[in-house]
């Protein structure tokens, strides 16, 4: 099994398929199927007896997206920026 470089919370851009060019946040990752759910991409209509018609995101293959911004890297850079700002304030 391959280790996916895309994690939940990362920002990605679709590079292939009907939603090509769209950007969104990763909502869910399925490493065994090598598929991911991206916010606002491959929106499907789903009927539920209780709630009626719902719009839900579907899974797309992870090879059809590219990583724009990793969640972990963004958190690290924010911490560094706050440390520098607090050091300058003292």
N, C-alpha and C positions, 0 to 999 in steps of 0.2 A: 504494500500500500504506500502511495506517495504522500509526502507531507505537503499540505497546501500552504502557500505563502500568504494567502488571503485569510484574514480572521474576521470574526464578528465585530462590527463597529468600524471597520476600515472604509475609506471612501474609494470607489472604483468607477471606471468608465467603461461602457459597453463598446467593444471594437468590432463586433460582428452580429448579424441578425437584424430583425425588424426594428429593434430599439437602439440601433447603432448611434453612438454619440451621446446617449443619455448618461448622466452621472447620478450616483446615489450611494447610500450607506448600506453595507452588508447587514442583513437582518438575521440570516441563518446560514450555517455551513453544514453540508453533508459530505464528510471526507470519504466515506465508503463509496458513494455514488459519484464523487468529484463534481458536485453541483452546489450552487449557492443561490440564495434569494437576495435580490437587491431592491431597495425601496423605490417604487414607481416604475419598475421594469417588469415586463411580461405580466401585466395585470390581467387576471382572468376573472370571469363571472362565476360565482359559486352559489348554488341554491341551498338554503338551509330551511328546514320546516319551521323552526322557531323564529328566525330573524328574516327570512325571505332572501332576496337577492343580495349578495355581498360581492365586493370587489377585493380580490386577494392577489398577492404577488405569487408567481410560480417560480420553480427552480430553473436556472439556466446553467449551462456548462461553464465551469470556471475558466476554461481556455478562451471564452468569448469576452472576457473582461481583462482590463489592465489596472493595476494598483495605482491610484493617484496619490493617496495619503494614508499611511499606516496609523492606526490609532495609538499604538505604543510610542512611536516616534513623536507624535504630536504631544503626548503627555510629557515626554522627557524634555522637549524643547520649552514647554510652558514652565516646567519646574526650574529649568536653568534661567529663564527670563525673570521669574519671580525672585530667585536667589540674587541675581545681579541687581535688580531694582532695590531689593531690601539692603544690599551691601552698600549701594550708592547713597541711600537715604541716611545711613548711619554716619 
